[in-house]
Amino acid sequence: YPWGNEGPDDTRACFGLEWGADKPSPVGSFPAGKGPFNHLDLAGLVWEWTKDDVTEEFEDDDVVKKHWPGRALRALRGGSWSDPALLLRSASRYWYPAEVRIDLIGFRVLCRLAREDSS
């Protein structure tokens, strides 16, 4: 997990909520779940798109052939607000075609802050 080896709980991540009955927590609601670089919400809340193309890995998968023939699939990581704790593990991932948009999938914008000139 981003915060270490302890399992998820309600102080570290948003997960295990019931679809249609519950709503996810606002971003940043779980400071105990921050990672080593002070980033929040890497586990739970929403699955995050990655740049990884996984089509070749699943080219023999019958589900992929049936539902998304010839489509580029992208890896998702982190689990979502409606998933069980097990899916929040760093090693856990899922996949969807890159154009899919659902409430359980999001993305993280990264930017590099300009350094102030110390001279």
FENCOR-V206168 format. One record per residue. N is the residue number from 1. NEAR is the number of other ideal C-beta (glycine too) atoms within 10 Angstrom. Layout:
n=[N | N]
near=[NEAR | NEAR]
This chain:
n=[1 | 2 | 3 | 4 | 5 | 6 | 7 | 8 | 9 | 10 | 11 | 12 | 13 | 14 | 15 | 16 | 17 | 18 | 19 | 20 | 21 | 22 | 23 | 24 | 25 | 26 | 27 | 28 | 29 | 30 | 31 | 32 | 33 | 34 | 35 | 36 | 37 | 38 | 39 | 40 | 41 | 42 | 43 | 44 | 45 | 46 | 47 | 48 | 49 | 50 | 51 | 52 | 53 | 54 | 55 | 56 | 57 | 58 | 59 | 60 | 61 | 62 | 63 | 64 | 65 | 66 | 67 | 68 | 69 | 70 | 71 | 72 | 73 | 74 | 75 | 76 | 77 | 78 | 79 | 80 | 81 | 82 | 83 | 84 | 85 | 86 | 87 | 88 | 89 | 90 | 91 | 92 | 93 | 94 | 95 | 96 | 97 | 98 | 99 | 100 | 101 | 102 | 103 | 104 | 105 | 106 | 107 | 108 | 109 | 110 | 111 | 112 | 113 | 114 | 115 | 116 | 117 | 118 | 119]
near=[20 | 19 | 19 | 10 | 5 | 9 | 12 | 24 | 12 | 12 | 11 | 23 | 29 | 27 | 24 | 17 | 16 | 8 | 10 | 7 | 6 | 12 | 10 | 19 | 16 | 10 | 12 | 10 | 16 | 23 | 11 | 12 | 24 | 16 | 15 | 8 | 7 | 7 | 12 | 19 | 24 | 21 | 28 | 29 | 26 | 22 | 25 | 18 | 18 | 16 | 7 | 13 | 13 | 18 | 15 | 8 | 13 | 14 | 11 | 8 | 13 | 8 | 8 | 19 | 12 | 8 | 11 | 17 | 7 | 8 | 14 | 11 | 22 | 20 | 17 | 24 | 19 | 29 | 30 | 25 | 21 | 19 | 22 | 10 | 17 | 11 | 20 | 26 | 15 | 13 | 6 | 15 | 16 | 18 | 21 | 20 | 13 | 12 | 8 | 14 | 7 | 10 | 12 | 17 | 17 | 18 | 11 | 12 | 4 | 6 | 5 | 5 | 5 | 6 | 6 | 6 | 5 | 4 | 3]
